[in-house]
Amino acid sequence: MLAIFDYKAGNQTSVHRALEHLGVPNKITNAPEDLDNAVGIIFPGVGAAGQAMEELHSAGLDDVIKELIKKKKPVLGICVGCQILLDYSEENDTKALEVIPGECRLFNPSWVDYENIPIRVPHMGWNQVAVKKECELFKNIDEKADFYFVHSYYPAPSDEFVIATTRYGIDFCSVHGKQGLWAVQFHPEKSGRPGLQLLQNFYNYCQEAADAE
């Protein structure tokens, strides 16, 4: 089973529906027993970084997610869940979880696109992801596949944690992390077949990791 981490600041229902479509057993939960028994954790998020961290902290769930990561439970962060794995976010001047070194920054509306037109903030719509490091998440996904983004802030982790980038005014990091701890700025649950394949790949990895224990 995959646990969809419930901290009242995520898009848990849409992730749940995507996993149900795939036939992947899953549960929206923050119960310690469920989290321990799950083969992996999906850590979603929508809204603002400050609000997300407040929800986590007020419920004591910030320590819970960090402890799961420390135990090497596979984790996939999505959108705000991707951003607050970093040290800090410019959004709401937020101290984040400090799991991955780096910060989250605001897009500059003076940056321009391929046609030399100023970008719109937020970055909203379909865009490609250029994979820079081999990653299990992208198995059987076309390198030209588009994914769905909705965000005004972008992750800027330390270089060694950059897995993939996307062009929007600049080449920003759209996937970061390390083996078994991944974070994607886009919404795989809203990205059609490529997004579903990414979720399936994450589940497959989690199962293999659990079987190897």
Backbone bond lengths (Angstrom), bond angles and torsions (degrees), N, CA, C in turn:
res aa  C-N    CA-C-N  psi(-1)  N-CA   C-N-CA  omega(-1)  CA-C   N-CA-C  phi
1 M - - - 1.452 - - 1.522 110.90 -
2 L 1.351 116.37 140.70 1.450 121.60 168.91 1.521 108.73 -95.27
3 A 1.318 116.83 135.80 1.459 121.57 174.05 1.524 108.95 -96.49
4 I 1.325 116.69 127.56 1.466 121.82 173.48 1.517 105.90 -94.85
5 F 1.315 116.20 110.28 1.459 122.14 -170.29 1.522 110.89 -65.34
6 D 1.319 116.30 120.91 1.465 122.48 -174.38 1.525 109.79 -100.79
7 Y 1.347 116.08 109.65 1.465 119.32 176.08 1.530 111.32 -135.28
8 K 1.327 116.04 25.71 1.469 124.10 172.54 1.532 113.30 63.48
9 A 1.317 117.36 18.13 1.468 119.71 178.34 1.523 110.41 -138.89
10 G 1.333 116.23 26.11 1.457 119.02 -175.91 1.515 112.79 -125.47
11 N 1.319 114.47 173.58 1.464 121.46 175.74 1.528 108.56 -99.64
12 Q 1.337 114.71 55.69 1.461 119.06 -172.44 1.523 113.13 -62.31
13 T 1.323 117.49 -39.00 1.458 120.30 -174.17 1.519 111.88 -64.90
14 S 1.329 117.82 -42.47 1.462 119.65 -179.43 1.529 111.05 -68.59
15 V 1.329 117.13 -34.83 1.472 119.87 175.12 1.522 109.84 -66.29
16 H 1.321 116.55 -43.05 1.467 121.42 177.92 1.526 110.99 -57.42
17 R 1.326 116.91 -45.21 1.460 120.36 -178.84 1.524 111.75 -64.73
18 A 1.330 116.23 -38.77 1.466 119.49 178.65 1.523 110.77 -64.07
19 L 1.323 116.83 -42.58 1.461 120.52 179.15 1.524 111.39 -67.78
20 E 1.333 116.63 -37.23 1.457 120.10 176.36 1.530 110.39 -62.02
21 H 1.332 116.54 -40.33 1.463 121.29 177.60 1.522 110.81 -59.53
22 L 1.317 116.20 -36.50 1.463 121.32 -179.91 1.522 112.69 -80.03
23 G 1.312 116.39 -12.12 1.460 119.55 -174.86 1.513 113.17 78.02
24 V 1.331 116.81 20.66 1.465 121.85 -179.83 1.530 108.90 -88.84
25 P 1.321 118.46 121.53 1.463 120.18 178.26 1.524 110.62 -62.36
26 N 1.325 116.19 134.01 1.462 119.14 -175.53 1.514 110.03 -156.23
27 K 1.329 115.63 163.77 1.456 121.55 179.89 1.520 109.61 -152.10
28 I 1.330 116.77 133.29 1.463 121.48 173.38 1.519 107.09 -82.52
29 T 1.340 117.37 117.27 1.456 119.45 -170.62 1.518 112.13 -162.73
30 N 1.326 116.15 157.44 1.466 121.14 164.58 1.532 109.93 -131.48
31 A 1.331 116.02 15.52 1.463 120.92 178.85 1.530 109.95 -70.38
32 P 1.329 118.33 128.13 1.468 120.75 -177.07 1.524 114.19 -53.32
33 E 1.344 117.35 -40.36 1.469 120.06 -179.15 1.528 110.93 -63.99
34 D 1.325 116.88 -43.11 1.461 120.78 178.57 1.523 111.14 -62.94
35 L 1.315 116.42 -43.29 1.465 120.89 -178.41 1.521 110.78 -65.41
36 D 1.327 116.92 -40.60 1.464 120.53 178.82 1.522 111.75 -66.32
37 N 1.335 116.16 -36.83 1.464 120.13 -176.64 1.525 112.83 -81.46
38 A 1.314 117.93 -19.30 1.461 121.45 -179.37 1.525 110.55 -67.51
39 V 1.332 115.73 147.39 1.466 118.98 176.46 1.524 111.18 -78.32
40 G 1.338 116.85 -18.52 1.453 120.88 179.24 1.517 110.27 -165.51
41 I 1.329 115.42 164.85 1.455 122.46 -176.69 1.524 109.37 -122.18
42 I 1.327 116.59 131.88 1.462 120.90 167.95 1.520 107.58 -102.49
43 F 1.329 115.14 127.56 1.462 123.34 -173.10 1.525 108.18 -115.55
44 P 1.345 117.11 85.10 1.462 120.09 -175.07 1.524 111.52 -85.07
45 G 1.316 116.53 -179.11 1.451 120.19 176.39 1.512 111.89 179.54
46 V 1.318 116.07 140.33 1.462 122.44 172.98 1.525 107.54 -136.01
47 G 1.333 116.28 165.41 1.454 119.65 179.36 1.513 112.04 89.69
48 A 1.335 116.26 -144.28 1.457 122.25 -173.34 1.525 111.23 -104.40
49 A 1.326 115.16 149.78 1.465 121.03 -179.07 1.523 111.68 -61.43
50 G 1.331 116.22 -42.42 1.455 119.27 -178.76 1.513 112.53 -61.58
51 Q 1.329 116.05 -43.09 1.460 120.68 178.48 1.528 110.94 -63.92
52 A 1.339 116.54 -43.19 1.463 120.69 -179.65 1.521 110.94 -61.14
53 M 1.326 116.93 -45.34 1.460 119.95 179.56 1.525 111.52 -66.51
54 E 1.312 117.41 -36.03 1.463 120.20 177.55 1.524 110.79 -64.10
55 E 1.340 116.59 -42.09 1.462 120.00 177.95 1.530 110.59 -62.05
56 L 1.328 116.06 -44.23 1.461 120.15 179.16 1.523 111.23 -62.56
57 H 1.327 115.76 -48.62 1.462 120.31 -174.51 1.524 111.83 -67.46
58 S 1.323 117.03 -42.40 1.465 120.06 -176.57 1.522 111.87 -64.36
59 A 1.325 116.49 -28.88 1.471 120.65 179.69 1.526 112.32 -96.65
60 G 1.328 117.40 0.94 1.454 120.88 -177.70 1.515 113.56 71.39
61 L 1.340 116.22 17.45 1.462 120.08 -175.52 1.526 112.94 -87.45
62 D 1.337 117.61 -11.47 1.463 119.71 175.33 1.527 110.08 -63.28
63 D 1.315 116.49 -43.04 1.466 119.75 177.86 1.524 111.49 -68.93
64 V 1.323 116.85 -31.61 1.465 120.83 179.97 1.525 110.46 -64.03
65 I 1.340 117.42 -49.09 1.463 119.62 -177.65 1.522 110.61 -67.39
66 K 1.327 117.33 -35.95 1.468 119.53 178.72 1.524 111.42 -67.91
67 E 1.314 116.87 -36.07 1.464 120.45 178.57 1.530 110.81 -68.71
68 L 1.342 117.00 -38.38 1.460 120.15 176.24 1.520 111.10 -61.42
69 I 1.320 116.06 -42.06 1.463 120.82 179.02 1.528 110.25 -66.20
70 K 1.323 116.08 -40.54 1.468 120.76 178.74 1.524 110.80 -60.99
71 K 1.333 115.94 -34.64 1.468 120.83 178.42 1.525 112.52 -79.56
72 K 1.338 115.50 2.12 1.469 122.95 179.66 1.534 113.26 66.20
73 K 1.315 115.98 29.58 1.458 119.82 169.93 1.533 107.39 -68.90
74 P 1.330 119.63 127.97 1.470 119.78 179.60 1.522 111.65 -58.53
75 V 1.321 115.95 134.46 1.460 122.14 -177.14 1.520 109.64 -133.87
76 L 1.331 115.97 138.35 1.458 122.78 173.09 1.518 108.57 -123.20
77 G 1.338 117.15 110.73 1.451 122.14 175.41 1.517 110.85 -86.50
78 I 1.328 117.28 142.39 1.464 122.48 -179.15 1.522 109.67 -129.10
79 C 1.329 116.71 129.38 1.463 124.98 175.16 1.530 111.17 56.19
80 V 1.334 119.35 -114.56 1.464 119.64 179.05 1.525 110.47 -62.12
81 G 1.321 117.12 -32.30 1.459 120.61 173.89 1.511 112.16 -61.01
82 C 1.316 116.90 -30.78 1.469 123.13 173.86 1.528 110.31 -70.40
83 Q 1.322 116.41 -44.00 1.463 121.23 -174.05 1.524 112.82 -69.16
84 I 1.333 117.21 -42.09 1.463 118.57 -173.76 1.526 113.57 -83.42
85 L 1.327 117.88 2.24 1.466 119.59 167.62 1.525 110.88 -73.61
86 L 1.325 116.89 -16.05 1.458 121.89 179.68 1.532 110.21 -79.69
87 D 1.339 115.94 -178.35 1.464 120.57 -177.97 1.521 113.00 -74.50
88 Y 1.335 116.22 -36.10 1.464 119.95 -166.80 1.520 109.41 -157.08
89 S 1.343 116.11 149.06 1.460 121.46 172.10 1.520 109.38 -127.36
90 E 1.334 115.49 135.65 1.461 120.11 173.62 1.522 111.40 -63.65
91 E 1.312 117.15 -25.00 1.464 120.45 178.42 1.521 109.84 -67.73
92 N 1.306 117.01 118.62 1.472 123.55 -178.10 1.531 112.82 62.81
93 D 1.355 117.25 16.27 1.465 121.05 179.63 1.530 109.69 50.24
94 T 1.325 115.59 59.35 1.459 122.66 -166.10 1.524 113.52 -103.62
95 K 1.315 116.05 123.26 1.461 120.44 166.49 1.521 107.64 -74.25
96 A 1.315 116.53 124.31 1.464 120.08 -174.20 1.530 110.90 -102.06
97 L 1.329 117.26 -156.45 1.458 120.96 -170.36 1.532 114.02 -79.25
98 E 1.320 117.85 -18.28 1.462 122.69 176.35 1.535 112.31 61.52
99 V 1.328 115.33 39.60 1.467 120.90 177.22 1.527 110.84 -91.47
100 I 1.329 116.68 -42.47 1.459 123.64 177.97 1.534 107.64 -114.63
101 P 1.344 119.05 128.17 1.465 120.08 -179.71 1.531 111.54 -63.66
102 G 1.326 116.18 131.64 1.454 120.45 178.17 1.513 111.40 145.01
103 E 1.330 115.47 -175.42 1.457 120.34 -179.26 1.513 110.47 -143.78
104 C 1.323 115.16 168.25 1.461 122.35 178.97 1.523 108.25 -110.83
105 R 1.344 116.42 130.92 1.459 121.69 -171.71 1.528 111.20 -122.77
106 L 1.327 115.44 154.97 1.458 122.21 179.20 1.525 110.63 -81.57
107 F 1.342 116.22 134.42 1.460 119.62 172.08 1.529 109.92 -59.43
108 N 1.323 116.10 142.59 1.458 122.18 178.10 1.526 108.81 -95.35
109 P 1.340 118.69 115.71 1.472 119.90 -176.67 1.531 113.73 -66.73
110 S 1.316 117.87 -6.83 1.467 119.99 175.90 1.524 111.83 -83.52
111 W 1.340 117.48 -12.40 1.456 120.08 175.27 1.528 109.68 -67.46
112 V 1.324 117.20 153.91 1.462 120.25 -174.57 1.523 110.56 -119.57
113 D 1.349 114.36 159.14 1.452 120.40 178.79 1.525 110.57 -90.72
114 Y 1.334 116.16 -167.98 1.461 121.07 -176.98 1.528 112.49 -62.34
115 E 1.328 117.03 -24.46 1.468 121.20 -179.66 1.535 111.88 -98.33
116 N 1.319 115.36 14.88 1.461 122.12 178.37 1.531 112.81 65.39
117 I 1.316 115.98 28.10 1.458 122.53 177.46 1.534 108.09 -103.14
118 P 1.330 118.84 133.94 1.464 120.38 179.53 1.530 112.07 -54.60
119 I 1.305 115.88 137.19 1.461 120.34 -179.23 1.533 110.49 -70.97
120 R 1.319 114.68 156.15 1.457 120.48 174.10 1.522 108.89 -96.87
121 V 1.309 115.00 140.94 1.462 120.92 176.04 1.528 107.24 -117.78
122 P 1.335 118.53 122.62 1.458 127.64 13.39 1.537 114.47 -78.65
123 H 1.327 114.14 160.25 1.461 121.75 168.44 1.531 106.31 -73.89
124 M 1.328 116.35 113.03 1.462 120.12 -174.20 1.517 109.91 -137.79
125 G 1.324 116.20 122.13 1.456 121.17 178.15 1.516 111.57 132.43
126 W 1.324 114.65 -162.83 1.460 122.06 -174.09 1.521 110.99 -90.72
127 N 1.329 115.08 140.39 1.460 120.08 179.13 1.524 108.86 -155.52
128 Q 1.327 115.12 159.42 1.462 120.29 -178.30 1.523 111.14 -89.28
129 V 1.314 113.70 160.66 1.461 122.33 -179.72 1.524 107.91 -124.22
130 A 1.324 116.46 121.33 1.467 121.54 179.82 1.526 108.93 -97.54
131 V 1.326 116.01 109.31 1.459 121.21 -177.06 1.528 109.51 -77.08
132 K 1.326 115.81 125.19 1.466 122.29 -177.45 1.522 113.09 -100.92
133 K 1.317 116.31 -23.03 1.463 122.01 179.60 1.521 108.50 -132.42
134 E 1.324 116.02 144.64 1.469 119.49 177.17 1.527 109.31 -58.24
135 C 1.322 115.65 133.52 1.462 120.07 -174.95 1.522 109.14 -149.12
136 E 1.340 115.93 131.81 1.460 121.46 -179.21 1.522 112.83 -57.81
137 L 1.310 117.47 -27.58 1.456 120.38 -177.44 1.524 112.78 -61.27
138 F 1.335 117.27 -26.43 1.461 120.55 -172.42 1.526 113.66 -104.04
139 K 1.322 117.42 16.40 1.456 120.60 174.86 1.522 110.11 -61.88
140 N 1.322 116.07 135.02 1.464 123.15 176.24 1.532 113.38 61.75
141 I 1.330 116.54 26.86 1.459 121.73 175.29 1.523 108.95 -116.51
142 D 1.317 116.85 127.30 1.459 122.01 179.43 1.520 110.08 -58.55
143 E 1.338 115.91 135.09 1.469 119.84 -177.49 1.524 112.55 -64.70
144 K 1.335 117.41 -16.13 1.461 120.85 178.51 1.530 112.37 -99.97
145 A 1.316 116.61 10.13 1.469 120.22 -178.59 1.527 110.60 -64.37
146 D 1.322 115.24 146.06 1.460 121.86 176.18 1.530 110.12 -99.24
147 F 1.324 114.88 148.15 1.461 122.30 176.35 1.528 108.83 -128.07
148 Y 1.328 116.17 158.41 1.462 120.80 -173.16 1.532 111.52 -97.10
149 F 1.341 115.33 124.99 1.462 122.60 -177.93 1.528 110.80 -115.73
150 V 1.329 115.87 144.82 1.469 122.85 167.59 1.530 106.93 -148.21
151 H 1.340 117.17 101.00 1.474 119.08 -178.83 1.521 110.71 -167.10
152 S 1.331 114.96 149.64 1.460 122.22 175.63 1.522 112.08 -104.16
153 Y 1.318 116.04 -17.71 1.462 122.55 -179.74 1.525 108.67 -117.56
154 Y 1.326 116.02 149.60 1.467 119.81 -177.70 1.530 110.26 -128.31
155 P 1.330 117.52 147.14 1.462 120.70 179.74 1.525 111.39 -75.06
156 A 1.322 114.82 140.87 1.468 121.72 176.37 1.530 107.97 -132.87
157 P 1.331 117.33 75.59 1.457 120.65 -179.43 1.526 111.26 -78.18
158 S 1.322 116.34 170.28 1.461 120.48 171.04 1.525 109.35 -56.79
159 D 1.330 115.76 146.51 1.463 121.19 -171.46 1.520 113.40 -53.26
160 E 1.335 117.38 -36.60 1.463 119.26 -175.17 1.520 112.93 -68.21
161 F 1.331 117.57 -12.51 1.461 121.07 -179.78 1.529 112.95 -102.29
162 V 1.330 117.31 -0.23 1.468 120.63 178.92 1.529 109.41 -76.55
163 I 1.321 116.50 121.49 1.465 121.61 179.10 1.522 111.38 -103.62
164 A 1.331 117.30 -37.87 1.463 121.49 -178.74 1.522 109.61 -150.02
165 T 1.327 115.16 155.88 1.460 120.93 179.64 1.525 110.37 -129.08
166 T 1.322 114.89 162.03 1.459 123.07 177.43 1.520 107.98 -137.44
167 R 1.335 116.37 144.60 1.456 120.96 -179.27 1.524 110.61 -93.46
168 Y 1.331 116.26 120.54 1.458 121.96 170.36 1.530 107.00 -155.01
169 G 1.312 115.30 90.37 1.451 120.73 -172.33 1.512 112.03 79.13
170 I 1.337 115.70 -48.58 1.454 123.57 172.15 1.529 107.65 -133.82
171 D 1.317 116.41 171.76 1.459 120.43 169.79 1.528 107.20 -85.81
172 F 1.334 116.96 103.40 1.457 119.98 -179.19 1.523 110.35 -103.93
173 C 1.297 116.27 158.82 1.461 121.59 178.76 1.523 109.16 -73.64
174 S 1.321 116.20 120.79 1.473 120.17 178.51 1.527 112.39 -108.83
175 V 1.325 117.52 -11.05 1.471 122.15 173.70 1.527 107.42 -142.22
176 H 1.325 116.95 128.10 1.467 118.97 177.22 1.519 110.00 -137.45
177 G 1.323 115.49 169.52 1.452 120.64 177.03 1.506 112.84 133.72
178 K 1.332 114.62 -154.13 1.455 123.06 -179.94 1.526 107.38 -153.47
179 Q 1.325 116.92 179.68 1.457 121.17 -174.89 1.527 111.89 -52.44
180 G 1.337 116.20 117.92 1.449 121.06 177.30 1.521 115.33 83.88
181 L 1.319 117.10 -7.10 1.468 122.06 175.66 1.519 107.50 -131.64
182 W 1.333 115.60 98.61 1.458 120.52 -174.90 1.525 109.73 -122.84
183 A 1.331 114.85 153.69 1.454 120.57 178.74 1.518 108.59 -143.23
184 V 1.328 116.34 130.77 1.464 121.88 -178.21 1.521 108.99 -120.02
185 Q 1.332 116.75 134.59 1.454 120.70 -179.90 1.529 111.91 -76.26
186 F 1.310 117.53 -28.95 1.466 121.54 179.79 1.530 110.30 -81.28
187 H 1.321 115.43 175.39 1.464 122.07 179.23 1.527 109.51 -104.88
188 P 1.327 119.10 98.40 1.465 119.05 178.16 1.516 112.79 -62.25
189 E 1.326 116.64 -31.73 1.471 120.07 -177.96 1.520 112.39 -70.43
190 K 1.339 117.13 -10.02 1.467 121.91 177.78 1.526 111.66 -118.18
191 S 1.323 116.62 14.63 1.470 121.06 -171.71 1.517 114.03 -110.07
192 G 1.328 117.38 25.31 1.457 119.95 175.29 1.520 112.89 63.57
193 R 1.329 115.65 -149.26 1.464 120.29 -174.85 1.522 113.79 -60.63
194 P 1.351 119.42 -43.23 1.471 118.12 179.16 1.531 111.96 -60.65
195 G 1.328 116.64 -39.54 1.452 119.53 178.87 1.514 112.86 -67.33
196 L 1.326 116.34 -40.46 1.458 120.28 176.61 1.527 110.85 -63.65
197 Q 1.327 116.40 -39.11 1.463 119.17 178.46 1.526 110.52 -64.38
198 L 1.337 116.73 -38.80 1.461 119.63 178.34 1.532 110.82 -62.90
199 L 1.322 116.78 -42.95 1.465 119.39 177.47 1.525 111.29 -64.18
200 Q 1.319 116.53 -39.50 1.462 120.29 176.88 1.520 110.61 -63.34
201 N 1.328 116.53 -41.73 1.465 120.65 178.42 1.528 111.17 -61.40
202 F 1.325 116.44 -40.79 1.461 119.29 178.59 1.525 110.47 -63.18
203 Y 1.324 116.65 -44.31 1.465 119.81 178.89 1.520 111.21 -62.82
204 N 1.331 116.60 -42.34 1.468 119.72 178.90 1.523 110.67 -60.06
205 Y 1.340 116.27 -43.22 1.466 119.98 178.13 1.527 110.63 -60.44
206 C 1.330 116.04 -44.96 1.468 120.30 -178.64 1.517 111.33 -60.87
207 Q 1.317 116.46 -43.06 1.467 119.90 178.88 1.520 111.43 -62.79
208 E 1.335 115.93 -44.45 1.473 119.95 179.81 1.520 111.20 -63.52
209 A 1.330 116.46 -40.30 1.469 119.89 178.44 1.532 111.71 -64.61
210 A 1.344 115.77 -39.19 1.458 120.30 179.24 1.525 110.85 -67.73
211 D 1.314 117.04 -40.08 1.472 121.53 179.57 1.523 111.96 -66.28
212 A 1.345 115.83 -28.05 1.466 119.96 -177.64 1.531 112.86 -80.48
213 E 1.329 116.63 -11.79 1.472 119.23 -178.24 1.524 111.57 -73.76
